[in-house]
Amino acid sequence: MKVAKLIVFFLLSLLATTVFGYSNHGYDYKVTSGCTTTILKEDAYGFYQNNCTSYVAYMLNTFGIKFMNGYLGAHWSHGKTWDDAAGNISGENIPVDNHPLPGDVAYWNTGDYGHVAWVEKVNFDSSGNAISVDITEYNITPCVFSQRTAVPVNR
């Protein structure tokens, strides 16, 4: 897992009061029944509803970044392309590294489409190195919000 830093830092007090127990943070496109991945509807951010990219775009907007599929002139598309999109934006400082902070976007380039998730918490070793993260995500299981804890940070 690598991290694209689209949000630099949240106040720890804000995190403690808003994500304890982790939720979908009011994600607009959650489905309670009848979800299918074959009928794709675009969300307000230019991504497909009930997908990981839609959820992360929602989270970025929730925390003040006006993020859409054409953000800063890049085509973000599937989770697999987010690191390249962040790294190819001229004149912008969107770090793509292995130093996660809460509010960063975690990404995986595996499979046909890759995957992105929202970093809720970072877990450190006794030397202060990030060793794992807690994340929230959509569609790792089709049409389902989920949370994972202690996801290893790749070095």
N, C-alpha and C positions, 0 to 999 in steps of 0.2 A: 504494500500500500504506500502510495506517495501522497503528498498534500499540495494542493494549489491554494495559496494564501490569498483568498479573495476578501477576507475580513481579517484585519490584523489582530485585534484583541477585544474581548468583552470584559467588562468589569466583573470581577468574581462574585460580587454581591448580586448582580443581575442574573448571572448563571445560577447561583444557588437558589434564587427565588423562582426562576422560570422553567428550569429543566429538571428539577428534582423528580426522579421517577421517570423521566423522559416521556414525552408525548409527541403527537404529530404537530403540535404547536398551532392547531387550527387550520391545517392544510385544507384548502377549498375543495379539492377534487377527490377526497377519500370516497371509497365505494363500500357500501355495506352489503350489497348483494348484486348479482348479475354482472360482475366485472368480467370483461374479456379483453384479451390483448389483441384480438383480431379487429375490433372496431376502435379505431384510434381517433380521438378528438383532441384538437389543439387547445392548450390552455392559454391564459392571458399573457404568457411569457414566450410563446412560440415553440413550446415543447409539447409532447403528448401527455395528456392527463394520465395519472396513476403510474407514472414512470419516475425513475430515480432523478432524472434531469429536471422534471417538473417540480418535484419536491424540493430539490436543492435551490432551484431558481426562486421558489416561493420563500424559502428560508432567507436567502440573500436579500430579497425585497423586504421581508419582515424586519430585517435589521438595517435597513436604510440604503442598500445598494440597488439602484434601478437596473437590475440585471434582466436581460432578455436574450433570446437566441442570437441576436445580432450585436450584443454588447461590445462596445468599442470597435465596431467594424468587423469583428470575428464571427465566424459561423461555428457555434459551440456544438450543435447537433447531439450526437450520442456521447455517453460518458467516456468512451474510448478516445475521444478527440479533445477533451477539455484541457489536458496538460499542454498539448500542442497549441491550442487556441490561446491559452494564457501566455505561453512563452513567445508567441509570434506577434504580440501587440506592440507595435513600435511606440516608444516613448512612455510606456506605462510600466509600473513596477508591480507586477503580479508574480511574486516568487512561486516557483514550483520546486519544492524541496522535501526533505524528510524531517522537518522540524515543525510538527503540528502545534497549533494552538486551538483552543475552543473557538468555534466559528469558522474554521477552515473547511475546505472541501477536500474530502478524501476521494481518491480515484483509483480505479483498477483498469488496466488495458487488456484484460483477458476476455476471451469469447468474441463473438461477432460485434457486440455493441459496447463492451466495457461496462463500468458501473461507477456512479458517484454517490457519496453519502455525506451527511453533515456531522462534523466533529463536535460532540457535546462536551467531552472531558478528555484531558490528557493525563496519563499515568506515567510517573517518573521513577527511575531507580534512585538509589542513595547518592549517586554522583550527579543527579540532575538531568540525566539523559531521558528523553521520551522513549518509553519502551512499548506502550500500547495506548490505544484510544477507545473511548466509548462513542458509538455512533448511532444516529437514527437514519433511517433510509426507507425508501419505497421501492417495491417491485423486485427485491432480491428473490422473493417468492412472488409469482405473478399477482399483481393488484393488492398486495398486502403491505401495510406499514409494519416495520419491525425495528428493533433496537438490538445492538450487539455490544457486549462489553469486552474489554481487554483484547481488542483486535491488534495484533502485532504491528509495529511500525517497522517497515523495511529500511534497512540501512544501505 
